[in-house]
Amino acid sequence: MKVIYDIEEFNPQEPVVLTQGTFDGVHFGHQKILKKVVNEASELNGISVLLTFYPHPRLVLYPDDNELKMLNTIDEKIELVAQLGLDYLIVMPFTQELSRLRADEFVRDILVERLRISKLIIGYDHRFGRNREGGLTEMVRYAETYNFALEEISAQDISESIVSSTKIRNALLAGEVHVASEYLGNPYQLSGKVERGLQRGTTIGFPTANIRVSSSDKLIPKNGVYAAWVYTKGSQHGGMLNIGDNPTFEDKNWSAEVHILDFDQDIYDEDICIDFIAHVRQEKKFNSVELLIEQLKEDEKEVRLLLA
């Protein structure tokens, strides 16, 4: 899959089958649409394209609203979309200027004249244009005017579409990572670089890799201990992940840190990716470090069982 950040660089010679949207999470409903795009492009001997926007429109339109957290960083989204077999992912910068385009201007100037679409595939609730003024009724009219094929995937056809990104966010904020994984069709991921922490884990026999999360807009699941798969330096390992404020210690600070099982390598400044598998327990303050260590030993046993 080729990733394009400037639509001026996109010069298709084959029929273009395209869908568009933020596709945050790339959940089952999104996957249904994207697979349809790939299949339709194959039947037309064309190319399959996803047009997405970055940053998320809400972050541009409402910059003071910091409550929105994303299920994917842009790099994570690229990786997930690539797995579905698309030919092109166009990442279009979302700006105030773009947000002011009327629905008809967006279709004419972007989809038709610039991207030269032959077919557009959209979900049943798709909205577009200034103030989300455009919907299916308007798009049907534009398809006739500009002579491109249009296909809507209905809510009935995408039963998973009721699994919205909002429901996934709510599951993660409740620590229900297994529910989120079912909705997504993949484990929920957290990625970043390994940075130096306080070295406290090493002193109690559970060294951890502290994760500097790659995006401040990334949604972090509820504080607690999780079983996880850890990917670093091209290999996979089991992990016991702790998210929280380390309440047992006085100099407590929020962190996301993972104890990688059966692992002893220097990975400072290395990229790391975490797959959340299961929630083990809530965050808890212990009356002594010794009690914390005993609990961590029990946590490790449970993590190994869950990953087995």
C-alpha positions as CSV (number, residue, x, y, z in Angstrom):
1,M,0.0,0.0,0.0
2,K,1.3,3.4,-0.9
3,V,0.7,6.3,1.5
4,I,0.2,9.8,0.0
5,Y,0.2,13.0,2.1
6,D,-0.2,15.4,-0.8
7,I,-3.2,14.7,-3.2
8,E,-1.3,16.5,-5.9
9,E,1.0,13.5,-6.1
10,F,-2.0,11.2,-6.8
11,N,-2.3,10.7,-10.6
12,P,-4.3,7.5,-11.3
13,Q,-4.3,5.9,-14.6
14,E,-6.8,3.2,-13.7
15,P,-10.4,3.5,-12.4
16,V,-10.5,4.7,-8.8
17,V,-12.7,3.0,-6.3
18,L,-12.7,5.2,-3.1
19,T,-14.1,5.6,0.3
20,Q,-13.5,8.4,2.7
21,G,-13.6,9.2,6.4
22,T,-11.6,9.3,9.6
23,F,-11.9,5.5,10.2
24,D,-10.7,5.8,13.8
25,G,-10.1,2.3,15.2
26,V,-10.5,0.6,11.8
27,H,-13.2,-1.5,13.5
28,F,-15.4,-4.2,12.0
29,G,-17.7,-1.7,10.3
30,H,-14.8,0.1,8.8
31,Q,-13.2,-3.2,7.7
32,K,-16.4,-4.2,5.9
33,I,-16.3,-1.0,3.8
34,L,-12.6,-1.2,3.1
35,K,-12.8,-4.8,1.9
36,K,-15.7,-3.8,-0.3
37,V,-13.5,-1.1,-1.9
38,V,-10.7,-3.6,-2.5
39,N,-13.1,-6.1,-4.1
40,E,-14.8,-3.6,-6.3
41,A,-11.5,-2.2,-7.5
42,S,-10.4,-5.7,-8.4
43,E,-13.5,-6.3,-10.5
44,L,-13.0,-3.0,-12.3
45,N,-9.3,-3.6,-12.8
46,G,-8.9,-0.4,-10.9
47,I,-7.2,0.8,-7.7
48,S,-8.6,0.9,-4.2
49,V,-8.3,4.1,-2.2
50,L,-9.1,5.4,1.3
51,L,-9.1,9.1,1.7
52,T,-8.7,10.0,5.4
53,F,-8.1,13.2,7.3
54,Y,-5.4,14.2,9.8
55,P,-5.7,15.6,12.4
56,H,-9.2,14.5,13.3
57,P,-11.7,17.2,12.2
58,R,-12.9,17.8,15.8
59,L,-9.3,18.6,16.9
60,V,-9.2,21.4,14.3
61,L,-12.8,22.7,14.6
62,Y,-12.8,22.6,18.4
63,P,-9.2,23.1,19.5
64,D,-10.2,23.8,23.1
65,D,-12.1,20.5,23.4
66,N,-9.4,18.2,24.7
67,E,-11.7,15.4,25.6
68,L,-11.5,13.5,22.3
69,K,-9.0,10.8,22.4
70,M,-8.1,8.7,19.3
71,L,-8.1,4.9,19.1
72,N,-5.3,5.0,16.6
73,T,-2.3,7.2,16.0
74,I,-1.8,7.9,12.3
75,D,1.0,5.3,12.1
76,E,-1.2,2.7,13.7
77,K,-4.0,3.4,11.3
78,I,-1.7,3.1,8.4
79,E,-0.6,-0.3,9.6
80,L,-4.1,-1.6,10.1
81,V,-5.4,-0.3,6.8
82,A,-2.4,-1.8,5.0
83,Q,-3.4,-5.3,6.3
84,L,-6.7,-5.0,4.4
85,G,-5.1,-4.9,1.0
86,L,-5.8,-1.3,-0.2
87,D,-3.6,0.1,-2.9
88,Y,-3.5,3.7,-1.6
89,L,-4.1,5.6,1.6
90,I,-4.4,9.3,1.1
91,V,-3.8,11.3,4.3
92,M,-5.3,14.7,3.7
93,P,-4.5,17.5,6.2
94,F,-7.7,18.7,7.7
95,T,-7.7,22.5,7.9
96,Q,-10.2,25.3,8.7
97,E,-10.2,26.1,4.9
98,L,-11.1,22.5,4.1
99,S,-13.9,22.5,6.7
100,R,-15.5,25.5,4.9
101,L,-15.9,23.7,1.6
102,R,-19.6,23.1,0.8
103,A,-20.7,19.6,0.1
104,D,-20.9,20.2,-3.6
105,E,-17.5,21.9,-3.7
106,F,-15.9,19.0,-1.8
107,V,-17.3,16.5,-4.3
108,R,-16.5,18.5,-7.4
109,D,-13.0,19.8,-6.4
110,I,-11.6,16.9,-4.4
111,L,-13.3,13.7,-5.3
112,V,-14.0,14.4,-9.0
113,E,-11.4,16.8,-10.3
114,R,-8.5,15.9,-8.1
115,L,-9.0,12.2,-7.3
116,R,-10.9,11.3,-10.4
117,I,-13.1,8.7,-8.8
118,S,-15.0,6.1,-10.8
119,K,-16.9,4.7,-7.9
120,L,-17.5,5.9,-4.3
121,I,-18.5,3.5,-1.5
122,I,-19.8,5.0,1.7
123,G,-21.4,3.8,5.0
124,Y,-25.1,4.3,5.7
125,D,-24.5,7.3,8.0
126,H,-21.8,9.1,5.9
127,R,-21.8,12.9,6.2
128,F,-19.5,15.4,4.4
129,G,-19.0,19.0,3.6
130,R,-19.3,22.2,5.6
131,N,-21.2,21.6,8.9
132,R,-21.7,18.0,7.7
133,E,-24.4,19.3,5.4
134,G,-24.1,16.5,2.8
135,G,-25.6,13.0,3.1
136,L,-26.7,10.1,0.9
137,T,-29.5,12.2,-0.8
138,E,-27.0,14.8,-1.9
139,M,-24.4,12.3,-2.9
140,V,-26.8,10.5,-5.2
141,R,-27.4,13.8,-7.0
142,Y,-23.7,14.5,-7.3
143,A,-23.1,11.0,-8.6
144,E,-25.5,11.6,-11.4
145,T,-24.1,15.1,-12.1
146,Y,-20.5,14.0,-12.3
147,N,-21.0,10.5,-13.6
148,F,-19.5,8.3,-11.0
149,A,-21.0,5.1,-9.5
150,L,-22.2,5.3,-5.9
151,E,-22.8,2.4,-3.4
152,E,-24.0,2.7,0.1
153,I,-23.4,-0.1,2.6
154,S,-26.5,-0.2,4.7
155,A,-26.7,-0.6,8.5
156,Q,-28.3,-4.1,7.9
157,D,-25.4,-5.1,5.7
158,I,-22.9,-3.9,8.2
159,S,-24.3,-5.3,11.4
160,E,-21.0,-4.5,13.1
161,S,-21.6,-0.8,12.3
162,I,-23.5,-0.5,15.6
163,V,-20.1,-1.1,17.1
164,S,-19.1,2.6,17.0
165,S,-15.8,4.1,17.9
166,T,-17.6,5.7,20.9
167,K,-18.5,2.2,22.2
168,I,-15.0,1.1,21.8
169,R,-13.7,4.1,23.7
170,N,-16.2,3.5,26.5
171,A,-15.0,-0.1,26.8
172,L,-11.4,0.9,27.0
173,L,-12.1,3.6,29.6
174,A,-13.8,0.8,31.7
175,G,-10.7,-1.4,31.3
176,E,-12.7,-3.9,29.2
177,V,-10.0,-4.4,26.6
178,H,-11.3,-7.8,25.6
179,V,-14.6,-6.2,24.6
180,A,-12.8,-3.5,22.6
181,S,-10.7,-6.2,20.9
182,E,-13.9,-8.0,19.9
183,Y,-15.3,-4.8,18.4
184,L,-12.0,-4.0,16.6
185,G,-11.3,-7.4,15.3
186,N,-7.7,-6.9,16.7
187,P,-6.2,-6.3,20.1
188,Y,-6.1,-2.6,21.1
189,Q,-2.6,-1.2,20.6
190,L,-0.4,1.3,22.3
191,S,2.9,2.3,20.7
192,G,5.8,4.6,21.4
193,K,9.4,4.6,22.4
194,V,11.0,3.2,25.5
195,E,12.3,5.9,27.8
196,R,14.3,5.8,31.1
197,G,12.1,5.8,34.2
198,L,12.9,5.8,37.9
199,Q,14.4,2.3,37.7
200,R,12.1,1.3,40.6
201,G,11.0,-1.9,38.9
202,T,14.5,-3.1,38.7
203,T,15.1,-2.7,42.4
204,I,12.1,-4.9,43.3
205,G,12.8,-7.6,40.7
206,F,10.3,-6.5,38.0
207,P,12.2,-4.3,35.6
208,T,9.9,-2.4,33.2
209,A,10.1,-0.6,29.9
210,N,8.5,2.9,30.3
211,I,6.5,3.8,27.2
212,R,6.6,7.3,25.9
213,V,3.3,7.3,24.1
214,S,3.7,8.6,20.5
215,S,0.6,10.8,20.5
216,S,-0.9,13.0,23.2
217,D,-4.3,12.4,21.6
218,K,-4.1,8.6,22.0
219,L,-6.7,7.0,24.2
220,I,-5.1,5.1,27.2
221,P,-7.2,2.4,28.8
222,K,-8.3,2.6,32.4
223,N,-5.5,2.4,35.0
224,G,-4.6,-1.1,36.1
225,V,-2.6,-4.2,35.3
226,Y,-3.0,-5.9,32.0
227,A,-1.8,-9.0,30.2
228,A,-0.2,-8.0,26.9
229,W,1.9,-9.0,23.9
230,V,4.9,-6.8,23.4
231,Y,6.6,-6.2,20.1
232,T,10.1,-4.7,20.0
233,K,13.2,-5.2,17.8
234,G,11.1,-7.4,15.5
235,S,10.2,-10.0,18.1
236,Q,7.1,-10.8,20.2
237,H,7.2,-11.3,24.0
238,G,4.6,-11.7,26.8
239,G,4.2,-8.7,29.0
240,M,2.7,-7.5,32.3
241,L,1.6,-4.0,31.7
242,N,0.9,-1.4,34.4
243,I,-0.9,1.8,33.7
244,G,-1.4,4.3,36.5
245,D,0.0,6.5,39.2
246,N,2.1,4.0,41.2
247,P,0.2,4.9,44.4
248,T,2.3,2.7,46.6
249,F,5.2,5.1,46.3
250,E,5.3,8.7,47.5
251,D,6.9,10.2,44.4
252,K,4.1,8.8,42.3
253,N,3.7,9.8,38.7
254,W,1.5,8.5,35.9
255,S,3.2,6.0,33.6
256,A,2.6,3.2,31.2
257,E,5.3,0.6,31.8
258,V,5.6,-3.1,30.9
259,H,7.5,-5.9,32.5
260,I,8.6,-8.1,29.6
261,L,8.6,-11.7,30.5
262,D,11.8,-13.7,30.1
263,F,13.5,-10.8,28.5
264,D,16.8,-9.1,29.3
265,Q,17.9,-6.6,26.6
266,D,18.6,-2.9,26.5
267,I,15.8,-1.3,24.5
268,Y,16.0,2.3,25.6
269,D,14.9,4.6,22.7
270,E,13.6,1.6,20.8
271,D,10.1,1.5,19.3
272,I,7.7,-0.6,21.2
273,C,4.1,-1.7,20.5
274,I,1.7,-3.2,23.0
275,D,-1.3,-5.4,22.3
276,F,-3.8,-5.4,25.2
277,I,-5.1,-8.9,25.8
278,A,-6.8,-8.9,29.2
279,H,-7.4,-6.8,32.3
280,V,-5.8,-8.5,35.3
281,R,-6.7,-6.2,38.2
282,Q,-7.4,-2.6,39.3
283,E,-4.7,-0.3,40.4
284,K,-4.1,-0.6,44.2
285,K,-2.1,1.1,46.9
286,F,-0.2,-1.4,49.1
287,N,0.9,-0.8,52.6
288,S,4.5,-1.9,51.9
289,V,6.8,-2.7,49.0
290,E,6.9,-6.3,50.2
291,L,3.2,-6.7,49.8
292,L,3.4,-5.1,46.3
293,I,6.1,-7.6,45.3
294,E,4.0,-10.5,46.5
295,Q,1.0,-9.2,44.4
296,L,3.2,-8.7,41.4
297,K,4.3,-12.4,41.6
298,E,0.6,-13.4,41.6
299,D,0.0,-11.0,38.7
300,E,2.7,-12.6,36.7
301,K,1.3,-16.1,37.2
302,E,-2.1,-14.9,35.9
303,V,-0.6,-13.1,33.0
304,R,1.3,-16.2,31.9
305,L,-1.9,-18.2,32.1
306,L,-3.8,-15.7,30.1
307,L,-1.2,-15.5,27.4
308,A,-0.8,-19.3,27.3
